[in-house]
């Protein structure tokens, strides 16, 4: 597992959750969600891809 890839996925998820927690508009939340899901989907790490599947459901 590449630690940097997993760390970036974690940080993108934290950004998404923080934004959603503040009640930001749906466009902003959707953009952050897209960034997170895209990063995870492009990852070569099965656990990171599974995290995206879990979060998306």
C-alpha positions as a printed Julia matrix, in Angstrom:
57×3 Matrix{Float64}:
   0.0    0.0    0.0
   1.32   3.39  -0.9
   1.05   5.51   2.24
   0.81   8.75   0.28
  -2.16   7.52  -1.78
  -4.01   6.39   1.33
  -3.2    9.64   3.13
  -4.53  11.75   0.25
  -7.72   9.67   0.17
  -8.14  10.27   3.91
  -7.6   14.0    3.51
 -10.1   14.24   0.66
 -12.64  12.37   2.75
 -11.99  14.71   5.68
 -12.52  17.72   3.4
 -15.79  16.24   2.15
 -17.09  15.48   5.64
 -16.07  18.88   7.0
 -17.81  20.63   4.13
 -20.98  18.59   4.57
 -20.9   19.24   8.31
 -20.87  23.02   7.77
 -23.98  22.86   5.61
 -22.27  23.99   2.41
 -24.24  24.09  -0.81
 -24.86  20.84  -2.66
 -22.66  21.86  -5.6
 -19.61  22.26  -3.34
 -20.3   19.01  -1.51
 -20.83  17.2   -4.81
 -17.55  18.53  -6.16
 -15.62  17.33  -3.12
 -17.38  13.98  -3.28
 -16.42  13.65  -6.96
 -12.78  14.49  -6.15
 -12.71  11.87  -3.38
 -14.41   9.14  -5.4
 -12.28   9.81  -8.49
  -9.05   9.72  -6.49
 -10.03   6.43  -4.88
 -11.25   4.86  -8.13
  -7.97   5.72  -9.85
  -5.97   4.2   -7.0
  -4.14   0.9   -7.37
  -4.98   0.08  -3.77
  -8.0   -2.21  -3.29
  -8.66  -0.91   0.23
  -8.84   2.68  -1.01
 -11.23   1.7   -3.8
 -13.36  -0.19  -1.27
 -13.44   2.87   0.97
 -14.94   4.84  -1.92
 -17.59   2.17  -2.44
 -18.44   2.23   1.25
 -18.67   6.02   1.41
 -20.72   6.22  -1.81
 -23.4    3.9   -0.42
